[in-house]
Amino acid sequence: MSARLVRLEIDNRIASLTLDDPDRLNPLGRPMLEAIIAAAAELNRQTDLHVVVIAGAGRVFTAGADVAAFADEAELTREDADAGRRMAEAVEAINAVTIAKIHGHCIGGGVVLAAACDLRVAARGTQFSIPEVAIGIPLAWSGIPRLVREIGPALAKELVMTCRPFHAEEAHQIGFVNRVVPLDQLNDAVRQLATDLLDKPRGPLLATKRHVNAVTRQMAGTDRSWADADSLVAARLDPENRAAAREYLSRVKKQH
């Protein structure tokens, strides 16, 4: 399953972890989340890695969680609901420096995945959105503390509550992404950033990552996010929330 949904490549101490379900826009369903978790564990068995680039194959970084699943009345197990939190923690626990290479769309859980990375580079025109509230569910997967950590509480509240889309340029302005480059320069820009990191001695490079992460955990800890799964399960039981998900899906289909 991992081999089909996630592609791992390693070249000269730089690894690529690519979400590889492009026909379905790299959805973050349970199988993909488990594949990312397994890939992160495999990467941590590589003792000489400096950098891991996380990307999406095809037209988008990821379209996020399977929204259709929230519109029906099928049972959502706690294990299913908790897989996204475990994915974000696994990505954040990768020993090497992680770079999110973002293009096309980065939606919902994809924003959480990007926020779990150390650095983020986006192609110009990339559209970000966090539609969970419109779907009738809270932003889970430890997304709230990570957004507060990266962009501050006021902007986190605005973007999560309003669900409004924002482009790569705004993401850069508010400090969510480090760089914005033209789409045709994205690969080169990320490769250059990875090479710049590769030129540094691994010990102090990774010590800096651990030090910054230790400081930010005190600012906006993710430890309490184990309860996010319970909030998701509870939200699915509410008929109003399921109706909101169906209405959201109807709007999306009309737009496309």
C-alpha positions in Angstrom: 0.0 0.0 0.0 2.8 2.4 0.9 4.6 1.7 -2.3 1.5 2.5 -4.4 0.6 5.8 -2.6 3.9 7.2 -1.6 7.1 7.3 -3.6 10.5 7.5 -1.8 13.7 8.4 -3.5 17.1 9.2 -2.0 20.0 10.9 -3.8 23.1 12.2 -2.1 21.6 12.6 1.4 18.5 14.3 0.0 15.3 12.3 0.1 12.0 12.9 -1.7 8.7 11.8 -0.2 6.1 12.2 -2.9 2.3 11.7 -2.5 1.6 9.5 -5.5 -2.1 9.3 -6.2 -2.3 12.1 -8.8 -5.5 10.9 -10.5 -7.4 11.4 -7.3 -5.4 14.6 -6.4 -3.4 12.9 -3.7 -6.2 12.6 -1.1 -5.3 12.3 2.5 -7.5 9.3 3.3 -6.5 6.7 5.9 -4.4 4.6 3.4 -2.3 7.7 2.3 -1.9 8.8 5.9 -0.6 5.4 6.9 1.7 5.4 3.9 3.2 8.7 5.0 3.7 7.4 8.5 5.5 4.3 7.3 7.6 6.4 4.9 8.6 8.8 7.7 9.7 5.8 9.8 11.7 4.4 6.9 13.4 7.8 6.4 14.5 7.8 10.1 16.3 4.6 9.5 18.6 6.4 7.0 21.2 7.8 9.3 23.0 10.2 6.9 20.0 12.2 5.5 20.2 16.0 5.6 17.0 16.9 3.8 13.6 15.4 3.0 11.5 17.1 0.3 7.7 16.4 0.6 5.7 17.0 -2.6 2.6 15.9 -4.4 2.6 14.2 -7.8 0.5 15.6 -10.6 -1.5 18.8 -10.6 -1.7 19.5 -6.9 0.2 19.1 -3.6 -2.9 17.5 -2.1 -6.7 18.1 -2.1 -6.8 17.2 1.6 -9.0 14.7 3.4 -11.8 12.8 1.7 -14.6 15.4 2.1 -17.3 13.0 0.8 -16.7 10.7 3.8 -18.0 13.5 6.1 -21.3 13.8 4.2 -22.6 10.3 4.7 -23.7 8.5 7.8 -21.1 5.7 7.7 -19.3 5.1 11.0 -16.1 7.0 11.5 -13.8 5.1 13.9 -11.6 6.9 16.3 -8.6 5.2 14.6 -9.6 6.7 11.3 -10.1 10.1 12.9 -6.7 10.0 14.6 -4.7 9.0 11.6 -4.1 12.6 10.5 -2.7 13.6 13.9 -0.3 10.6 13.8 0.7 11.6 10.3 1.6 15.2 11.3 3.5 14.0 14.3 5.4 11.4 12.2 6.4 14.1 9.6 7.5 16.5 12.4 9.5 13.8 14.0 11.6 13.1 10.8 15.2 13.6 11.8 16.3 15.4 8.7 15.2 18.9 7.7 11.9 18.7 5.8 10.9 21.0 3.0 7.3 21.1 1.7 7.2 21.7 -2.1 3.7 23.0 -2.7 1.9 23.6 -6.0 -1.6 23.7 -7.4 -3.8 23.3 -4.3 -3.0 22.7 -0.7 -6.3 22.1 1.1 -7.4 21.3 4.7 -5.2 18.4 5.9 -2.7 19.4 3.3 -2.1 22.7 5.2 -1.5 20.6 8.3 1.0 18.4 6.5 2.8 21.5 5.2 2.8 23.1 8.7 4.4 19.9 10.0 7.4 20.5 7.7 10.4 22.7 8.7 10.4 24.9 5.6 7.9 25.6 2.8 8.3 26.7 -0.8 5.2 27.4 -2.9 4.7 27.9 -6.6 3.1 31.2 -7.6 -0.6 30.8 -7.9 -0.9 27.9 -5.4 -4.2 28.1 -3.6 -4.5 27.3 0.0 -7.8 26.7 1.9 -9.0 25.3 5.2 -12.6 24.3 4.5 -13.3 22.1 7.6 -15.7 24.4 9.4 -17.7 24.8 6.2 -17.9 21.0 6.0 -19.2 20.8 9.6 -16.1 19.5 11.3 -13.4 21.2 13.5 -9.9 21.5 12.1 -8.3 18.5 13.7 -5.0 16.6 13.1 -3.2 19.0 15.5 -3.8 21.7 12.9 -4.8 24.5 15.3 -1.6 24.6 17.4 0.5 24.3 14.3 -1.2 27.2 12.6 -1.0 29.3 15.8 2.7 28.5 15.9 3.3 29.5 12.3 1.0 32.5 11.7 -0.3 33.6 15.1 -3.7 33.2 16.8 -5.7 36.0 15.1 -4.9 34.8 11.5 -5.4 31.2 12.5 -8.8 32.0 13.8 -9.7 34.0 10.6 -8.5 31.5 8.1 -10.1 28.5 9.9 -13.4 30.3 10.8 -14.0 31.9 7.4 -12.6 29.1 5.3 -11.6 31.7 2.7 -9.0 30.6 0.2 -5.6 32.4 0.2 -2.9 32.3 -2.5 0.8 31.6 -2.2 1.7 35.3 -2.1 -0.5 35.9 1.0 0.9 32.7 2.6 4.3 34.2 2.2 3.2 37.6 3.5 1.8 36.0 6.7 4.9 33.9 7.2 3.4 30.5 6.4 5.7 29.8 3.4 9.4 30.8 3.2 9.5 31.4 -0.6 7.2 31.8 -3.6 8.6 31.1 -7.0 7.2 30.7 -10.5 5.8 27.2 -11.1 8.5 26.4 -13.7 11.2 27.3 -11.2 9.8 25.3 -8.3 11.9 22.2 -8.7 15.1 24.2 -9.1 14.3 26.5 -6.1 13.7 23.6 -3.8 16.7 21.7 -5.1 18.9 24.8 -4.5 17.5 25.2 -0.9 18.2 21.5 -0.2 21.7 21.8 -1.6 22.4 24.9 0.6 21.4 22.8 3.6 23.4 19.8 2.4 26.5 22.0 2.4 26.2 22.5 6.2 27.5 20.1 8.7 24.7 17.7 9.7 25.2 17.9 13.5 24.5 21.6 14.0 22.0 21.7 11.3 19.8 19.1 13.0 20.5 20.5 16.4 19.1 23.8 15.2 15.9 22.0 14.0 15.5 20.3 17.4 16.2 23.6 19.3 13.6 25.6 17.4 11.1 22.8 17.7 11.6 22.6 21.5 11.0 26.4 21.8 7.9 26.3 19.7 6.4 23.3 21.5 6.4 25.6 24.6 4.6 28.3 22.6 1.9 26.2 21.0 2.1 22.6 22.2 0.5 19.8 20.2 0.3 17.4 23.1 -3.4 18.0 23.8 -4.3 17.2 20.1 -4.8 13.5 20.9 -8.4 14.6 21.6 -8.9 16.0 18.1 -10.1 12.5 17.0 -12.9 12.6 19.5 -14.1 16.0 18.2 -14.1 14.6 14.7 -16.2 11.6 15.6 -18.6 13.7 17.6 -19.0 16.2 14.7 -19.9 13.4 12.3 -22.9 12.4 14.5 -24.6 15.8 14.1 -27.1 15.9 11.2 -26.5 19.6 10.7 -22.8 19.0 10.2 -23.5 16.2 7.7 -25.9 18.5 5.8 -23.1 21.2 5.7 -20.8 18.7 4.2 -23.3 17.7 1.5 -23.9 21.4 0.7 -20.2 22.0 0.5 -19.7 19.1 -1.9 -22.6 20.4 -4.1 -21.0 23.8 -4.4 -17.6 22.3 -5.2 -19.2 20.1 -8.0 -20.9 23.2 -9.5 -17.7 25.1 -9.6 -16.0 22.3 -11.5 
